[in-house]
Amino acid sequence: MKLLLITLQGQQQRRRRRNLLPTPFVALISAIILISIICGFQCVIALSSTLPTVWSARNSNFNSISLLYSTTEERASSSSSSATDNLNMNDESSYPQYTKEELKEALYGLLQGSLDPVHDGRHLFGFKDYANHELSKLQSITATRVLDYQRYLSDDNNNNNNDNNGALSLPPPSEVVLEEEMKIFWKDHGPLLNLQNVIQEQAPRMALAAEFKRASPSKGNIAVHLNAGEQAQLYATAGANIVSVLTEPRWFQGSLEDLTLARLMTTTKNSNSRPAILRKEFTTNKYQISEALAKGADTILLIVAVLPQYLLKELIDYARSFGMEPLVEVHADVELEVALQAGAKVIGVNNRNLHTFQMNLETTDHVADELTKQGCAFDHSSKNDALASKYTLCSLSGMSTAFDVDRYRSINVGMCLIGESLMRAADPKAAIAGLCLDPNDWKNNKENPLTAGGGAYTRGTKLVKICGVTNPKDALVACQAGANLIGVIFVPKSKRCVTAEEGRAVVDTVRSFGERTARTSLKLPETGSPTNQMVSNARVLEQAARRPLVVGVFQNQPSEFIREMVESCGLDLVQLHGSEGMEAASPNVCGVPAIRVVDIDTDPKSGKASDNAVEMILSSITKDPLAILLDTAIKGEKVGGGTGVTFDHTIAERIQNSGVPVIIAGGLTPDNVQDAVLGTRPWGIDVCGGCEATPGIKDHEKVEKFVEGIRNAAIEADKGF
């Protein structure tokens, strides 16, 4: 195993260093070494005697071996990390190009083997209007993979010996060869794990599928240079029960090498204690299943949205013939119907519509209701109940917190899949621990809402707000950097004041990034005291702001104007920055929840505030505001923010010690924000001028540095708690 690991890791390192193909001699030696590890030297001798002297799978515009087996890190390393630059993130010249008609024919060609195409294709998006239908991104990617594999496995491709680069490549192994490889792999590295058993054995703890994903079509590059094996090992030691590995290369920059590395690096002496390895791919043929098994996968993903019912059943049955239980993904009611009729047992709900990329976390709740109505047992409340259930329900997208886990635990979800947030996390182990997968951990954890407000606020920095945004480009950069709140200012005297049209443009950009089309509505439960209300509101806002929200900033302006801007621009929240009072921050006044700014009058010479500042603030808080934001005001000179001066942050610390989480602003920059987070651990951070190139125009590098500094400092600060 060590030799195989070294070989695979060495291949990836060489690809990072150069974009050159090996010489025929080196490629032949590399192929012999790899095959000898898997099959033994006798197999190599027998196989090599049957190979042509020179063989290549590459033609003038396509290298099938590179496409299907290799990582694409070398292309990613030379590309921009901006999502806007990476929607088409790989060098397309490295891949074959297909026309829209070719893609459409490939996708609907999957129905050719059906005896009843109307029935088997009833759930396929656009099926009833084939002539006029424009393929969604999901359908285009799937169709591309169909054509890629057809080309990879075609006789014409295999017989093409003319490689412009002179590379020597092995032909794609047959399914018979792959079956032999998988048997040898199991003998050397342990048998398959059954996905449903892995999940059921965890009950009542929710099983976690942690995902290795370098990039995505919607988010661009995520973590292109991470080592799949090392990341999988990190996930496993942190408590992941399944490791999901994206192997699609064009848009997700994955590879089968990633899959094998993940499997080998998580293999232990007790093979049953390792996580199951999921190949996440756009699987449409049996060859991909055989390929996955030969490369170390325990299970594969089957997406109902792109598979005719007859083909879905064929693939499920084929996988089970090797002892593999596939994960079958659904989103709509008709897809659930297709999955059940095809014989699926492990049903994963994608809360994101992969045709539109819109997210709705209630999709899993709806599927759970439908399964219950149909009498499908999927209990995960205890191990005995889980093992006795025919079905297992999983939720596959949109989750990142312990609140999400507890929400789905209540409806008997047995597994959650978390990808992007773990890939971006500076400390994945801490992130996994914070999910409270075990119900006892949730019950005893300080994150439990039942114990909220019982003492000082100690949960650290959760929110980042970038204020004074005036244009869509700056808004997108702030979202990509990881900001939770995007502030647009409607105060006429401000240098950053926007019109209704400019505000709407920012809102549209933020919504598009967050894959939503409407305002995010916050459901704020009413609690007893103002302190408890602030604590409860904080948790609701944290959950809602996982996808960025837009905050309209106003100062001593009529409530009618505020409500007009809320409606015309589509603002999610309001921030009151004048002397309006706490009661003016009520949603009944503003139309949406409002953040109330409290000015800290600061002496410009000493930097000190009044001795009773904390007591005055605490006594003034009512249940009306969504949250409290502390900002600097210079005594006798300037009020209402924008001073560029920091106030005494021990005030914020003392207020939080009373149980009220606060956002701090005033004089913060990329150079000093980490000190503020480490020293005070405020609930939120707000910046405006500290990340600008000129008033109203953001310095993108400063924005990225600012948010990154906060996130890194927050992790360090939390280590003491």
URFEN-V10391 format. One record per pair of residues at least 24 apart in sequence whose C-alpha atoms are under 10 Angstrom apart, sorted by the first residue. I is the first residue (numbers start at 0). GAP is how many residues later the second one is. Records with the same first field share a line. If there is no record, write none. Layout:
# URFEN-V10391
I = GAP / GAP
This chain:
# URFEN-V10391
0 = 36 / 37 / 184 / 187 / 188 / 263 / 264 / 266
1 = 262 / 263
2 = 30 / 31 / 34
3 = 29 / 30 / 31 / 32 / 33 / 34 / 256 / 257 / 260
4 = 224 / 252 / 255 / 256 / 257 / 259 / 260
5 = 255
6 = 26 / 27 / 30
7 = 26 / 249 / 250 / 252 / 253
8 = 218 / 219 / 220 / 248 / 249 / 252
10 = 59 / 60 / 246
11 = 58 / 59 / 60 / 61 / 62 / 215 / 245 / 246
12 = 60 / 61 / 214
13 = 60
14 = 55 / 56 / 57 / 58 / 59 / 60
15 = 55 / 56 / 57 / 58 / 59 / 60 / 61 / 209
16 = 56 / 57 / 60
17 = 56 / 57
18 = 53 / 54 / 55 / 56
19 = 145
20 = 45 / 144 / 145 / 146 / 147
21 = 143 / 144 / 145 / 146 / 147
22 = 142 / 143 / 144 / 145
23 = 30 / 31 / 32 / 141 / 142 / 143 / 144 / 145
24 = 142 / 143
25 = 141 / 142
26 = 140 / 141 / 142 / 143
27 = 26 / 139 / 140 / 141 / 142
29 = 139
30 = 137 / 138 / 139
31 = 138
34 = 146
36 = 147
37 = 142 / 143 / 144 / 146 / 147 / 150 / 256
38 = 138 / 141 / 142 / 145 / 146
39 = 144
47 = 122
50 = 119 / 120
51 = 109 / 118
52 = 108 / 115
53 = 107 / 108 / 109 / 112 / 113 / 114 / 115 / 116
54 = 103 / 104 / 105 / 106 / 107 / 108 / 111 / 112 / 113 / 114 / 115 / 116
55 = 101 / 102 / 103 / 104 / 105 / 106 / 107 / 108 / 109 / 110 / 111 / 112 / 113 / 114 / 115
56 = 94 / 95 / 96 / 99 / 100 / 101 / 102 / 103 / 104 / 105 / 106 / 110 / 111 / 112 / 113 / 114 / 115
57 = 94 / 99 / 100 / 101 / 102 / 103 / 104 / 105 / 106 / 107 / 108 / 109 / 110 / 111
58 = 37 / 98 / 99 / 101 / 102 / 103 / 104 / 105 / 106
59 = 34 / 36 / 102 / 103 / 104 / 105
60 = 31 / 32 / 33 / 34 / 35 / 36 / 102 / 103
61 = 31 / 32 / 33 / 34 / 35 / 86 / 89 / 90 / 95 / 101
62 = 31 / 32 / 33 / 89 / 94 / 100 / 104 / 106
63 = 30 / 31 / 32 / 84 / 85 / 87 / 88 / 89 / 93 / 94 / 105 / 107 / 108
64 = 87 / 104 / 105 / 106 / 107
65 = 28 / 29 / 103 / 183 / 189
66 = 27 / 28 / 29 / 81 / 82 / 85 / 181 / 182 / 183 / 186 / 187 / 188
67 = 77 / 80 / 81 / 84 / 104 / 179 / 180 / 181 / 182 / 186 / 187 / 188 / 189
68 = 178 / 179 / 180 / 185 / 186 / 187 / 188 / 189 / 190
69 = 177 / 178 / 179 / 183 / 184 / 185 / 186 / 187 / 188
70 = 143 / 153 / 176 / 177 / 178 / 179 / 181 / 182 / 183 / 184 / 185 / 186 / 187
71 = 142 / 152 / 153 / 176 / 177 / 178 / 179 / 180 / 181 / 182 / 183
72 = 141 / 151 / 152 / 153 / 176 / 180 / 181 / 182
73 = 150 / 151 / 179
74 = 149 / 178
75 = 138 / 139 / 145 / 147 / 148 / 149 / 177
76 = 144 / 147 / 148
78 = 142
79 = 140 / 141
80 = 134 / 138 / 139 / 140 / 141 / 142 / 143 / 399
81 = 137 / 138 / 139 / 140 / 394 / 395 / 398 / 399
82 = 132 / 133 / 134 / 135 / 136 / 137 / 138 / 139 / 393 / 394 / 397 / 430
83 = 134 / 135 / 136 / 389 / 392 / 393 / 396
84 = 135 / 136
85 = 129 / 130 / 131 / 132 / 133 / 134 / 135 / 165
86 = 128 / 129 / 130 / 131 / 132 / 133 / 134 / 164
87 = 128 / 129 / 130 / 132 / 162 / 163
88 = 126 / 127 / 128 / 131 / 132 / 161 / 162 / 163 / 164
89 = 159 / 160 / 161 / 162 / 163
90 = 159
91 = 158
93 = 156
94 = 53 / 154 / 155
95 = 48 / 51 / 52 / 55
96 = 47 / 50 / 51
97 = 42 / 45 / 46 / 49 / 50
98 = 45
99 = 34 / 35 / 40 / 43
100 = 33 / 34
101 = 41 / 42 / 45
102 = 32 / 36 / 37 / 38 / 39 / 40 / 41 / 42 / 43 / 44
103 = 26 / 27 / 29 / 30 / 31 / 35 / 36 / 39 / 40
104 = 25 / 38 / 42
105 = 33 / 34 / 36 / 37 / 38 / 39 / 40 / 41 / 44
106 = 28 / 32 / 33 / 34 / 35 / 36 / 37 / 38 / 39 / 40 / 177 / 199 / 200 / 201
107 = 31 / 35 / 198 / 199 / 200
108 = 34 / 37
109 = 33 / 36 / 174 / 175 / 196 / 197 / 198 / 200 / 201
110 = 196 / 197 / 198 / 199 / 200
111 = 196 / 199
112 = 195 / 197 / 198
113 = 194 / 195 / 196 / 197
114 = 195
115 = 193 / 194
116 = 191 / 192 / 193
117 = 190
118 = 189 / 190 / 191 / 219
119 = 187 / 188 / 189 / 190 / 191 / 192 / 218
120 = 184 / 185 / 186 / 187 / 188 / 189 / 217
121 = 186 / 187 / 212 / 213 / 216
122 = 181 / 182 / 183 / 184 / 185 / 186 / 209 / 210 / 211 / 212 / 213 / 214 / 215
123 = 180 / 181 / 182 / 183 / 184 / 185 / 210 / 211
124 = 180 / 181 / 230
134 = 220
135 = 218 / 219 / 220 / 221
136 = 80 / 81 / 217 / 218 / 219 / 220
137 = 79 / 144 / 165 / 167 / 168 / 215 / 216 / 217 / 218 / 219
138 = 143 / 166 / 167 / 215 / 216
139 = 215
140 = 76 / 107 / 109 / 110 / 141
141 = 139 / 140 / 141 / 142 / 161 / 164 / 165
142 = 139 / 141 / 163
143 = 106 / 138
144 = 103 / 104 / 105 / 136 / 137 / 138 / 139
145 = 136 / 137 / 138 / 139
148 = 135 / 136 / 138 / 139
152 = 134
172 = 114 / 118
173 = 113 / 116 / 117
174 = 111 / 112 / 113 / 114 / 115 / 116 / 119
175 = 114
176 = 113 / 114 / 117
177 = 109 / 111 / 112 / 113 / 114 / 115 / 116 / 117
178 = 111 / 112 / 114 / 115 / 143
179 = 114
180 = 109 / 110 / 112 / 113 / 114 / 115
181 = 108 / 109 / 110 / 111 / 112 / 113 / 114 / 115 / 140
182 = 110 / 111 / 139
183 = 110
184 = 108 / 109 / 110 / 111
185 = 107 / 108 / 110
188 = 74 / 75 / 78 / 79 / 80 / 82 / 107
189 = 77 / 78 / 79 / 80 / 81 / 82 / 106
190 = 80 / 81 / 105 / 107 / 132
191 = 79 / 80 / 84 / 85 / 101 / 104 / 105 / 106 / 107 / 130 / 131 / 132 / 133
192 = 78 / 79 / 80 / 81 / 82 / 83 / 84 / 104 / 105 / 106 / 130 / 131 / 132
193 = 82 / 104 / 105 / 126 / 129 / 130 / 131 / 132
194 = 46 / 47 / 80 / 81 / 82 / 83 / 103 / 104 / 105 / 129 / 130 / 131 / 132 / 150 / 151 / 197
195 = 103 / 128 / 129 / 130 / 131 / 149 / 150 / 151 / 190 / 191 / 194 / 195 / 196 / 197 / 218 / 219
196 = 128 / 189 / 190 / 195
197 = 43 / 44 / 74 / 75 / 76 / 77 / 78 / 217
198 = 42 / 43 / 77 / 147 / 181 / 184 / 187 / 188 / 193 / 194 / 195 / 215 / 216 / 217
199 = 178 / 179 / 180 / 181 / 182 / 183 / 184 / 185 / 186 / 187 / 188 / 189 / 191 / 192 / 214 / 215
200 = 179 / 181 / 182 / 183 / 185 / 186 / 213
201 = 39 / 178 / 180 / 181 / 184 / 185 / 212 / 213 / 235 / 236
202 = 176 / 177 / 178 / 179 / 180 / 181 / 182 / 183 / 184 / 209 / 211 / 212 / 235 / 236
203 = 175 / 176 / 177 / 178 / 179 / 180 / 181 / 182 / 205 / 208 / 209 / 210 / 233 / 234 / 235 / 236
204 = 175 / 176 / 177 / 178 / 204 / 209 / 210 / 231 / 232 / 233 / 234 / 235 / 236
205 = 35 / 174 / 175 / 188 / 199 / 200 / 202 / 203 / 206 / 207 / 208 / 209 / 210 / 229 / 230 / 231 / 232 / 233
206 = 32 / 33 / 34 / 35 / 187 / 206 / 207 / 208 / 209 / 210 / 230 / 231
207 = 27 / 28 / 31 / 32 / 33 / 34 / 35 / 36 / 67 / 186 / 197 / 206 / 207 / 208 / 209 / 210 / 224 / 227 / 229
208 = 26 / 27 / 30 / 31 / 32 / 33 / 34 / 35 / 36 / 66 / 67 / 68 / 69 / 185 / 186 / 187 / 206 / 207 / 208 / 209 / 210
209 = 25 / 26 / 29 / 30 / 31 / 32 / 33 / 34 / 35 / 65 / 67 / 68 / 206 / 207 / 208 / 209 / 210 / 211 / 212 / 213 / 218 / 222
210 = 24 / 29 / 31 / 32 / 33 / 34 / 35 / 66 / 67 / 69 / 206 / 207 / 208 / 209 / 210 / 211 / 212
211 = 31 / 32 / 33 / 34 / 35 / 42 / 46 / 47 / 50 / 68 / 206 / 207 / 208 / 210 / 211
212 = 31 / 32 / 33 / 34 / 35 / 39 / 40 / 41 / 45 / 67 / 206 / 207 / 209 / 210 / 211
213 = 31 / 32 / 33 / 35 / 37 / 38 / 39 / 40 / 205 / 206 / 209 / 210
214 = 31 / 34 / 35 / 36 / 37 / 38 / 39 / 205 / 208
215 = 30 / 32 / 34 / 35 / 36 / 37 / 204
216 = 33 / 34 / 35 / 140
217 = 33 / 139 / 294 / 295 / 296 / 297
218 = 201 / 261 / 294 / 295
219 = 31 / 32 / 260
220 = 30 / 31 / 32
221 = 30 / 198 / 199 / 201 / 202
222 = 197 / 200 / 201
223 = 28 / 29 / 30 / 199
225 = 197
226 = 31 / 34 / 35
227 = 26 / 27 / 29 / 30 / 31 / 32 / 33 / 34 / 35 / 37
228 = 28 / 29 / 30 / 31 / 32 / 33 / 34 / 35 / 36 / 37
229 = 31 / 32 / 35 / 36
230 = 30 / 31 / 34 / 35 / 191 / 192 / 197
231 = 26 / 27 / 29 / 30 / 31 / 32 / 33 / 34 / 43 / 45
232 = 28 / 29 / 30 / 31 / 32 / 33 / 34 / 41 / 42
233 = 31 / 32 / 193 / 194 / 195
234 = 31 / 40 / 187 / 193 / 194 / 197
235 = 26 / 29 / 30 / 31 / 37 / 38 / 39 / 40 / 193
236 = 29 / 37 / 38 / 192
237 = 190 / 191 / 192 / 193 / 194 / 195
238 = 35 / 36 / 190 / 193 / 194 / 198
239 = 34 / 35 / 36 / 177 / 189 / 192 / 193 / 197
240 = 32 / 33 / 34 / 35 / 36 / 174
241 = 32 / 33 / 34 / 35 / 36 / 56 / 57 / 173 / 174 / 175
242 = 31 / 32 / 33 / 34 / 35 / 36 / 37 / 54 / 55 / 174 / 175 / 176
243 = 31 / 32 / 33 / 34 / 35 / 36 / 37 / 53 / 55 / 56 / 57 / 173 / 174 / 175
244 = 32 / 33 / 34 / 35 / 36 / 52 / 55 / 174
245 = 32 / 33 / 34 / 35 / 36
246 = 32 / 33 / 34 / 35 / 45
247 = 31 / 32 / 33 / 34
248 = 32
251 = 29
253 = 26 / 27
254 = 24 / 26
255 = 35 / 36 / 38 / 39 / 40 / 41
256 = 38 / 39
257 = 37
258 = 33 / 36 / 37 / 38
259 = 32 / 33 / 34 / 35 / 36 / 37
260 = 34 / 35
261 = 34 / 35
262 = 32 / 33 / 34 / 35
263 = 31 / 32
277 = 48 / 49
278 = 47 / 48
279 = 47
281 = 24 / 25
282 = 24 / 29 / 32
283 = 24 / 27 / 28 / 31
284 = 26 / 27 / 29 / 30 / 33
285 = 25 / 28 / 29 / 30 / 32 / 33
286 = 28
287 = 27
288 = 26 / 27 / 29 / 30 / 33 / 35 / 37
289 = 28 / 29 / 32
292 = 26 / 29 / 31
296 = 27
297 = 25 / 26 / 27 / 28
298 = 24 / 25 / 26 / 27 / 28
299 = 24 / 25 / 26 / 27 / 28
300 = 24 / 25 / 26 / 27 / 28 / 47
301 = 24 / 25 / 26 / 27 / 28 / 37 / 42 / 45 / 46
302 = 24 / 25 / 26 / 27 / 28 / 32 / 36 / 45 / 47 / 51
303 = 24 / 25 / 26 / 27 / 28 / 30 / 31 / 32 / 33 / 34 / 35 / 38
304 = 24 / 25 / 26 / 27 / 29 / 30 / 31 / 33 / 34 / 48 / 49 / 50
305 = 29
306 = 28 / 31 / 32
307 = 30 / 34
308 = 26 / 28 / 29 / 30 / 31 / 32 / 33
309 = 28 / 31 / 32
310 = 31
311 = 26 / 27 / 29 / 30 / 31 / 32
312 = 25 / 26 / 27 / 28 / 29 / 30 / 31
313 = 28 / 29
314 = 27
315 = 26 / 27 / 28 / 29
316 = 25 / 26 / 27
326 = 65 / 66 / 67
327 = 66
328 = 65 / 66 / 67
329 = 33 / 34 / 37 / 65 / 66
330 = 32 / 33 / 35 / 36
331 = 31 / 34 / 35
332 = 30 / 33 / 34 / 37
335 = 31 / 34 / 35
336 = 33 / 34
339 = 31 / 36 / 51
343 = 46 / 47 / 48
344 = 31 / 33 / 44 / 45 / 46 / 47 / 48
345 = 32 / 44 / 45 / 46 / 47 / 48 / 68 / 69
346 = 31 / 44 / 45 / 46 / 47 / 48 / 49 / 68
347 = 44 / 45 / 46 / 47 / 48 / 49 / 65 / 66 / 67 / 68 / 69
348 = 44 / 45 / 46 / 47 / 48 / 64 / 67 / 68
349 = 44 / 45 / 46 / 47 / 48 / 67
350 = 44 / 45 / 46 / 47 / 48
351 = 44 / 45 / 46 / 163
352 = 162
355 = 159 / 160
356 = 155 / 157 / 158 / 159
357 = 154 / 156 / 157 / 158 / 159
358 = 38 / 39 / 155 / 156 / 157 / 158
359 = 37 / 38 / 155 / 156
360 = 34 / 36 / 37 / 38 / 43 / 47
361 = 46
362 = 32
363 = 29 / 30 / 31 / 32 / 33 / 44 / 47 / 49
364 = 30 / 42 / 43 / 45 / 46 / 47 / 48
366 = 26 / 28
367 = 25 / 26 / 40 / 43 / 44 / 45
368 = 42
376 = 35
377 = 33 / 34 / 35 / 36
378 = 32 / 33 / 34 / 35
379 = 29 / 30 / 31 / 32 / 33 / 34 / 35
380 = 28 / 29 / 30 / 31 / 32 / 33 / 58
381 = 30
385 = 26 / 28
397 = 148 / 149
398 = 36 / 144 / 147
399 = 31 / 32 / 34 / 35 / 143 / 146
400 = 30 / 31 / 33 / 34 / 35 / 141 / 142 / 145
401 = 29 / 30 / 31 / 32 / 33 / 34 / 35 / 39 / 40 / 43 / 45 / 46
402 = 31 / 32 / 33 / 39 / 44 / 45 / 46 / 136 / 137 / 140
403 = 31 / 32 / 139
404 = 30 / 31 / 32 / 33 / 34 / 37
405 = 29 / 30 / 31 / 32 / 33 / 36 / 37 / 42
408 = 28 / 29 / 30
420 = 125
423 = 58
424 = 286 / 287 / 290
425 = 282 / 285 / 286 / 289
426 = 285 / 288 / 289
429 = 285 / 288 / 289
430 = 284
446 = 92
448 = 86 / 87 / 90
449 = 86
451 = 79 / 80 / 81 / 83 / 84 / 87 / 207
452 = 76 / 78 / 79 / 80 / 81 / 82 / 83 / 205 / 206 / 207 / 208
453 = 77 / 78 / 81 / 204 / 205
454 = 201 / 202 / 203 / 204 / 205
455 = 197 / 198 / 199 / 200 / 201 / 202 / 203 / 204 / 205
456 = 78 / 196 / 197 / 198 / 199 / 200 / 201 / 202 / 203 / 204 / 205 / 224 / 225 / 226
457 = 195 / 198 / 199 / 201 / 203 / 222 / 223 / 224 / 225 / 260 / 263
458 = 202 / 222 / 223 / 224 / 255 / 258 / 259 / 262
459 = 201 / 217 / 218 / 220 / 221 / 222 / 223 / 224 / 253 / 254 / 255 / 257 / 258 / 261
460 = 200 / 201 / 202 / 216 / 217 / 219 / 220 / 221 / 222 / 223 / 224 / 249 / 250 / 252 / 253 / 254 / 256 / 257
461 = 76 / 77 / 79 / 80 / 81 / 83 / 84 / 201 / 219 / 220 / 221 / 222 / 223 / 248 / 249 / 252
462 = 75 / 78 / 79 / 82 / 83 / 200 / 219 / 220 / 221 / 222 / 223 / 244 / 247 / 248
463 = 81 / 84 / 199 / 200 / 219 / 220 / 221 / 222 / 223 / 242 / 243 / 246 / 247
464 = 83 / 84 / 85 / 86 / 198 / 199 / 200 / 219 / 220 / 221 / 222 / 223 / 242
465 = 84 / 85 / 219 / 220 / 221 / 222 / 223 / 224 / 225 / 232 / 237 / 240 / 241
466 = 29 / 83 / 84 / 85 / 86 / 219 / 220 / 221 / 222 / 223 / 224 / 229 / 231
467 = 26 / 27 / 28 / 29 / 30 / 84 / 85 / 174 / 219 / 220 / 221 / 223 / 224 / 227 / 228 / 229 / 230
468 = 27 / 28 / 29 / 33 / 34 / 37 / 81 / 219 / 223 / 226 / 227 / 228 / 229
469 = 26 / 27 / 28 / 29 / 32 / 33 / 35 / 36 / 225 / 226 / 227 / 228
470 = 27 / 31 / 32 / 33 / 34 / 35 / 36 / 38 / 225 / 226 / 227
471 = 30 / 31 / 32 / 33 / 34 / 35 / 36 / 37 / 38
472 = 32 / 33 / 36 / 224 / 225 / 227
473 = 32 / 35 / 222 / 223 / 224 / 225 / 226 / 229
474 = 30 / 31 / 32 / 33 / 34 / 35 / 38 / 73 / 75 / 223
475 = 30 / 33 / 34 / 35 / 36 / 37 / 224
476 = 221 / 222 / 223 / 224 / 226 / 227
477 = 32 / 70 / 220 / 222 / 225 / 226 / 228 / 229
478 = 30 / 31 / 34 / 35 / 68 / 69 / 70 / 224 / 225
479 = 30 / 33 / 68 / 223 / 224
480 = 219 / 220 / 222 / 223 / 224 / 225 / 226 / 227
481 = 64 / 65 / 66 / 221 / 222 / 225 / 226 / 229
482 = 62 / 63 / 64 / 65 / 66 / 202 / 203 / 220 / 221 / 223 / 224 / 225
483 = 57 / 58 / 60 / 61 / 62 / 63 / 64 / 65 / 66 / 200 / 223
484 = 25 / 60 / 61 / 62 / 63 / 64 / 65 / 66 / 87 / 88 / 199 / 200 / 201
485 = 24 / 62 / 63 / 64 / 65 / 66 / 86 / 87 / 200
486 = 62 / 63 / 64 / 65 / 66 / 84 / 86 / 87 / 88 / 199 / 200 / 201
487 = 62 / 63 / 64 / 65 / 66 / 83 / 86 / 87
488 = 62 / 63 / 64 / 65 / 66 / 85 / 86 / 207
489 = 62 / 63 / 64 / 65 / 67 / 71 / 72 / 75
490 = 61 / 62 / 63 / 64 / 65 / 66 / 86
491 = 62 / 63
492 = 62
493 = 148 / 201 / 202
494 = 199 / 200 / 201
495 = 192 / 193 / 199 / 200 / 201
496 = 56 / 57 / 199
497 = 54 / 198
498 = 66 / 70
499 = 64 / 65 / 66 / 68 / 69 / 70
500 = 64 / 67 / 68
501 = 67
502 = 47 / 48 / 49 / 62 / 63 / 65 / 66 / 67 / 68
503 = 46 / 61 / 62 / 63 / 64 / 65 / 66 / 67
504 = 64
505 = 44 / 63 / 64 / 65
506 = 41 / 42 / 43 / 44 / 62 / 63 / 64 / 65
507 = 42 / 61 / 62
509 = 37 / 38 / 39 / 40
510 = 36 / 37 / 38 / 39 / 59
512 = 34 / 35
513 = 31 / 32 / 33 / 34 / 35
514 = 32
515 = 31
517 = 52 / 53 / 54
518 = 30 / 31 / 47 / 48 / 50 / 51 / 52 / 53 / 54 / 73
519 = 24 / 25 / 27 / 28 / 29 / 30 / 50 / 51 / 52 / 53 / 72
520 = 51 / 52 / 71 / 72
521 = 50 / 51 / 70 / 71 / 104
522 = 70
523 = 69 / 102
525 = 97
526 = 96
527 = 95
528 = 92 / 93 / 94
529 = 88 / 89 / 90 / 91 / 92 / 93 / 94 / 95 / 130
530 = 87 / 90 / 91 / 92 / 127 / 128 / 129 / 130
531 = 91 / 127 / 128
532 = 89 / 90 / 91 / 92 / 93 / 94 / 127
533 = 87 / 88 / 89 / 90 / 91 / 92 / 93 / 94 / 125 / 126 / 127 / 128
534 = 91 / 92 / 124 / 125 / 126 / 127
535 = 90 / 91
536 = 56 / 86 / 88 / 89 / 90 / 124
537 = 88 / 89 / 90 / 122 / 123 / 124 / 145 / 146
539 = 86
540 = 85 / 86
541 = 141 / 142
547 = 24
548 = 24
549 = 24
550 = 24 / 42 / 43 / 44
551 = 24 / 42 / 43
552 = 24 / 25 / 41 / 42
553 = 24 / 26
554 = 24 / 25 / 42 / 85
555 = 24 / 25 / 28 / 84
557 = 31 / 32
558 = 25 / 26 / 29 / 30 / 31 / 32
559 = 29 / 30 / 31
560 = 29
561 = 27 / 28 / 29 / 30
562 = 25 / 26 / 27 / 28 / 29
563 = 26 / 27
564 = 25 / 26
565 = 24 / 25 / 26
566 = 24 / 25
572 = 53
573 = 51 / 52
574 = 50 / 51 / 52 / 53 / 54
575 = 49 / 53 / 64
576 = 52 / 54 / 62 / 63 / 64
577 = 61 / 62 / 63
578 = 60 / 61
580 = 39 / 40 / 41 / 43 / 44
581 = 38 / 39 / 40 / 41 / 42 / 43 / 46
582 = 38 / 39 / 40 / 41 / 42
583 = 40 / 41
584 = 37 / 38 / 39 / 40 / 41 / 42
585 = 36 / 37 / 38 / 39 / 40
586 = 37 / 38 / 39
587 = 36
588 = 35
591 = 34
592 = 31 / 32 / 33 / 34
593 = 30 / 31 / 32 / 33 / 34
594 = 29 / 30 / 31 / 32 / 33 / 34 / 68
595 = 25 / 28 / 29 / 30 / 31 / 32 / 33 / 34
596 = 28 / 30 / 31 / 32 / 33 / 34 / 35 / 43 / 44 / 66 / 67 / 68
597 = 30 / 31 / 32 / 33 / 34 / 35 / 42 / 43 / 66
598 = 30 / 31 / 32 / 33 / 34 / 35 / 40 / 41 / 42 / 48 / 66 / 67
599 = 30 / 31 / 32 / 33 / 34 / 35 / 39 / 40 / 41 / 46 / 47 / 48 / 51 / 66
600 = 30 / 31 / 32 / 33 / 34 / 35 / 37 / 38 / 46
601 = 29 / 30 / 31 / 32 / 33 / 34 / 43 / 44 / 45 / 46
602 = 29 / 30 / 31 / 32 / 33 / 44
603 = 29 / 30 / 31 / 32 / 33 / 41 / 42 / 43
605 = 42
606 = 25 / 27 / 38 / 39 / 40 / 41
607 = 39 / 40 / 41 / 43
608 = 24 / 25 / 26 / 38 / 39 / 42
610 = 40
611 = 39
612 = 38 / 42
613 = 36 / 37 / 38 / 39 / 40 / 41 / 44
614 = 36 / 39 / 40
616 = 34 / 38
617 = 37 / 40 / 42
620 = 39
626 = 33 / 34 / 35 / 36 / 57
627 = 32 / 33 / 34 / 35 / 36 / 56
628 = 32 / 33 / 34 / 35 / 36 / 54 / 55 / 56 / 57
629 = 32 / 33 / 34 / 35 / 36 / 55 / 56
630 = 32 / 33 / 34 / 35 / 36 / 55
631 = 32 / 33 / 34 / 35
632 = 33
640 = 24 / 25 / 26 / 47
641 = 24 / 25 / 45 / 46 / 47 / 48
642 = 24 / 46
643 = 24 / 25 / 43 / 44 / 45 / 46
645 = 30
648 = 27 / 30 / 31 / 32 / 33
649 = 29 / 30
650 = 29
651 = 28 / 29 / 30 / 31
652 = 26 / 27 / 28 / 29
653 = 26
654 = 27
655 = 24 / 25 / 26 / 27
665 = 24
667 = 38
668 = 33 / 34 / 36 / 37 / 40
669 = 31 / 32 / 33 / 34 / 35 / 36 / 37 / 38 / 39 / 40
670 = 31 / 34 / 35 / 38
671 = 34 / 37 / 38
672 = 32 / 33 / 34 / 36 / 37 / 40
673 = 32 / 33 / 34 / 35 / 36 / 37 / 38 / 39 / 40 / 42 / 43
674 = 34 / 35 / 38
675 = 34 / 37 / 38
676 = 32 / 33 / 34 / 35 / 36 / 37 / 38 / 39 / 40
677 = 32 / 34 / 35 / 36 / 37 / 38 / 39 / 40
678 = 34 / 38
679 = 37
680 = 29 / 32 / 33 / 36 / 37
681 = 32
682 = 31
683 = 26
684 = 25
